[in-house]
Amino acid sequence: MAQHSALRVIARRLVQAAPVVVLATFIVFGLLKLLPGDVAATLAGDNATDQRVEEIRRLYGLDRPFLVQYGAWLWKAAHGDLSQSILSGEQVLTSIARCFPHTLLIVALALALALIVGVPLGAAAAARPNGLIDRAAMTLASVGIAVPNFWLAMILVSLFALRWNIFPATGATPFSASPSDALYHATLPALALAAGGMAEVARQTRGALLDVMSSQFVRTLRAKGLKTSTILWRHGLKNIAVNLLTVTGLLFNRLLAATVVVEAVFAIPGMGGLIVHAAIQRDFTVVQGVVFAMVIVVILVNLVTDVLCAAIDPRIGR
């Protein structure tokens, strides 16, 4: 039964994903065309003749109608061909394969920190509503949500990298080359990224647990003599598993988008740096390829989240 529920979720999400991919890439494709300047003129050089500019425009298909250009790109992307960089000539998939592991490590570490800190903090706050711990936890959560990632990143660099020399200020190491060194470089960026996530997880956990603690079955457990802490940790967290999974999936996608700013502060060669550099250089194919890859990742994360939720609660897949 659970298997059929998961299959229904997968089928429904895949059908819904197609228009999302088309719409997201179409918007980015259109916005890039609105940027000032001429890519063909940039490629031709400052002293190029108009004839040479036209030749380059025809060579890269820039003289074709907008919808024709987009349709050709989308057809290739659907078959795994994201073309190559207009400026460097490197395959876009190669650039993504080189940069994405750095971004994924930071996001995964930030997500882990958010869950490790946020869930116990929210549970402790829910154990005694309106108590000292609850007020302190929710105050910290409000501050964590309000503090911008880039500001916190600069503070962390100033203190832990420049003043105390505990962590490196910039750069990254591939996880495959040295896992310990990779985690060492990713610690500060992950902390800067995780602050808002910790606060969000804490608030969501607290709210969900308060709903569970006011339910009929909890009153029954209390009547049987079970302690509040036992009910909270043994039964409460189990009943909010779907909520936590949903929050985790949404948080992953949010952290993925926020890495653009954090990677810029720490000079990390991830997806954020790749798309910013490509946008500044008007390298359309790289920007389109990165956006396509990010949309696919978000869709996959949502799909996995929905399948896990359906496995825990089969009613979700109906």
FENLIN-V860413 format. One record per backbone hydrogen bond with DSSP energy under -1.0 kcal/mol. CO is the residue of the C=O (numbers start at 1). NH is the residue of the N-H. Records with the same first field share a line. If there is no record, write none. Layout:
BEGIN
CO->NH ; NH
END
This chain:
BEGIN
1->5
2->6
3->7
4->8
5->9
6->10
7->11
8->12
9->13
10->14
11->15
12->16
13->17
14->18
17->21
18->22
19->23
20->24
21->25
22->26
23->27
24->28
25->29
26->30
27->31
28->32
29->33
38->42
39->43
40->44
41->45
45->48
49->53
50->54
51->55
52->56
53->57
54->58
55->59
56->60
57->62
61->64
65->69
66->70
67->71
68->72
69->73
70->74
71->75
72->76
73->77
74->78
76->81
77->80
83->92
85->89
90->85
91->95
92->96
93->97
94->98
95->99
96->100
99->103
100->104
101->105
102->106
103->107
104->108
105->109
106->110
107->111
108->112
109->113
110->114
111->115
112->116
113->117
114->118
115->119
117->121
118->122
119->123
120->124
121->125
122->126
123->127
128->131
131->135
132->136
133->137
134->138
135->139
136->140
137->141
138->142
139->143
140->144
141->145
142->146
143->147
148->152
149->153
150->154
151->155
152->156
153->157
154->158
155->159
156->160
157->161 ; 162
158->163
159->164
160->166 ; 167
174->178
178->182
179->183
180->184
181->185
182->186
186->190
187->191
188->192
189->193
190->194
191->195
194->198
195->199
196->200
197->201
198->202
199->203
200->204
201->205
202->206
203->207
204->208
205->209
206->210
207->211
208->212
209->213
212->215
215->219
216->220
217->221
218->222
219->223
220->224
221->226
222->225
227->231
228->232
229->233
230->234
231->235 ; 236
232->237
235->239
238->241
240->244
241->245
242->246
243->247
244->248
245->249
246->250
247->251
248->252
249->253
250->254
251->255
252->256
253->257
254->258
255->259
258->262
259->263
260->264
261->265
262->266
263->268
266->171
268->270
270->274
271->275
272->276
273->277
274->278
275->279
276->280
277->281
278->283
282->284
283->287
284->288
285->289
286->290
287->291
288->292
289->293
290->294
291->295
292->296
293->297
294->298
295->299
296->300
297->301
298->302
299->303
300->304
301->305
302->306
303->307
304->308
305->309
306->310
307->311
308->312
309->313
313->316
315->318
END
